[in-house]
Amino acid sequence: MYRSTRSGGAPVPAERAIIEGLAPDGGLYVPVDLPGLSALALGPGSLSYPELALEVLQPFFPGFAPGRLKAEIEAAAGTFDCAEVTPVVERRGIHFLELFHGRTLAFKDLALSLMGGLVGLAGEGRGKGAAELLVLVATSGDTGKAALAGFSDRPGLRVAVFYPEKGVSPVQRLQMVSHASGNAFVAGIRGDFDDAQRAVKRIFSSPEADRELGSRGYSLTSANSINIARLLPQIVYYVKAWRSLRDSGALGSDGRMDVAVPTGNFGNILAAWYAKRMGLPIGRLICASNSNRVLADFFATGRYDRNRALLQTTSPSMDILVSSNLERLLFHASGEDPGRTAYLMDGLSREGSFALGDSERDFLGDFVGGWADDKEAGAEIAATFAGTGYLIDPHSAVAVAVLSKIRKREGLIRPTVIASTASPFKFPAAVAGAIGLAGDASPGSELELAASLARRAGLELPPPIALLSGAPELHLSVVDPEGMEGALYRFLDGGLS
Ligand SMILES: *Cc1c(COP(=O)(O)O)cnc(C)c1O
């Protein structure tokens, strides 16, 4: 069962939490009880990714027939370009957990390739004649395309994606606007990711929007990590990573690993924390930010303050000031007190800030915050490539830079897994710049830059990028954040694509 972080209302089953996305009181759904990891999941026997995923996820979805869940998990794993799904690669004494082998080359694929199936299974229980589902997505760049790929052409589902017009990389934009599917709508917004996310949350909790959509035969659901179905599949790869380290003899005497996660909306690292609470031997969770260092400041001081300018960095998917999933952690830190969580969130929306009490801060003791700017991240891309020939993307590089600073300060404490969240070829301008590959980074030529980067690294350009060359731009709408709701209705009424 799942309950809202903001009210003491009766818990709801997984199906309802998935379909609603956001709880009616504006809170986020969290599991009432976290199941422990099974002896099989932690045991020495070999397990394929789908077998492990089924073992970890089944307890969260007791209403789904195991055979159906298994089929969806296998289908999702089948969209990855390697059987391991999330291989671990060691370079420079760091374990890179490669989360970019899916269709859109970012870690969002891990959850979103499966989420279409989870939403489909959850929706079946609503019976015949129920409204069709409209999946509403705000994206900082990578969720958009992963949701389009994951939900595309599923019957009974439509997808609407809003991205910050000037806040995504040219490759990210092209991936989204070239997406061909009758059930999808993509629009840029004049604003940043926080504006898009705020407008989406407003639409979710607006009774008028509910009526307008209902009259058109739709009800809303979310593919953002505010949806619990997005978060839970992310637990699996941390278990997989730990098993990889154990099997290769990389763990130390305490049997634990640390994780370092390049963080924006706090979904990925929260999944690691849930994995730890479920019994996975994780030591510390290193929360790595770019120059938008709200979270680093928060872990250092206990005070969250979004009153600052949003900076554009070379890691655009982390250019966020309001990290939605932190609300789930705060709920747990407050002793699962919905009144307290609602109070903190109210402070955030009214004043843009809130501060934790002592016991709440103590609760967060496993987290270490840190941040690195573009220059520091670029230096890690260069050092990794020069030393090992291995290319990393600017987001993963932020985590490497933060880890390097911690290791300089404290020495090597534990084997550490970096959540390597994207392929370097998604961000060719920043990566090429970092390794000193000359090139013109104007939008038209980013794909050419990606190709020369691949040649330089002696790798093949991943097909999802190669196929973008010459792809027609199909979705050209750009709207103000206030215009998102109207655009949604025009799309459903057939007037926008
Ligand atoms: C989304 C994203 C992040 C941030 O993940 P959160 O779960 O939002 O913290 C980091 N790196 C890349 C490449 C991403 O796409």
The ligand as an ORCA input file, in Angstrom:
! r2SCAN-3c Opt
* xyz 0 1
  C      17.646     13.088    -15.030
  C      19.114     13.062    -15.074
  C      19.879     13.294    -13.921
  C      19.253     13.642    -12.597
  O      18.528     12.565    -12.064
  P      17.465     12.818    -10.872
  O      16.819     11.515    -10.664
  O      16.515     13.857    -11.422
  O      18.223     13.329     -9.713
  C      21.260     13.186    -14.014
  N      21.865     12.893    -15.187
  C      21.164     12.678    -16.328
  C      21.893     12.384    -17.580
  C      19.763     12.747    -16.306
  O      19.076     12.525    -17.432
*
